[in-house]
Amino acid sequence: MTRPALEVEVRQLPPGGAIFLSRLITGEALGAAASAAFSESPSFDLPANIRGLLEAGAFTTVLCAES
């Protein structure tokens, strides 16, 4: 569930999407979250999941680690 522009939207997450999003919410790195999702669901589609979360307005901040 997201609430972009104050409108509630409900979307079904694709296979592996719940674990992927859960891991991101807890602060895990993108690679680790994706790895967990692939482990749970071999059909996990990383680009499709990221696209869906962006379209839903699920991300408010993107943090980049410094090298």
N, C-alpha and C positions, 0 to 999 in steps of 0.2 A: 504494500500500500504506500502510495506517495501522495503528496498534496501540493503539486505545483500550482502556482497562481490561485491558491486557496480552494481548488477543486480536487476532491478526493478521487484518486484513480486506483483501481485494483487490477493487478496483472498477475498472471501465473508465471512463475519462474521456470525456465527450461531446466532439463536435467543437470544436476550439479550446481544450479544457480543459488540454491539456499545456502549450501555450505560455503560457496564462494563469497557471497555477500556477508554471511555471518563472520567469516574470517577477516574480511576487509573492515567490517564495523569494529572488530576488536583491535584493529591496528596492525594486523599482519601485512606483510609486503605482498604486492600483487603476485609475484612468482610463487610464494608459499601458499597463498589462497588458491591460486589456479591449480597447483599441485594437489592440494587436498581435494579440490573439486574433481580433478581427473581420477584420483584414487577412488572416490565414491561413485563416479559415473564416467566410464570410459568414453561415452558419447558427448561429454562436456565440450561445448564450443565457446572458447574464450572470446573471440571477436563478437559473436552474437550476444553473449552475456554482457559484455562491456557496452555494446551499442544499446541494448535494451535498458540497462541501468541509466545510461546517459539520457536516452529518450524519455525515461520515466521521471527524470529529475532527481534521482536517488543520491547523487553526489553533490555535496556542498563545498568540499575542499579537496584538492589534490596536493599531496605532499611529495616532494622530490628529495631523496636522500642525496647529500653531497658526497662526492668521491673523496 
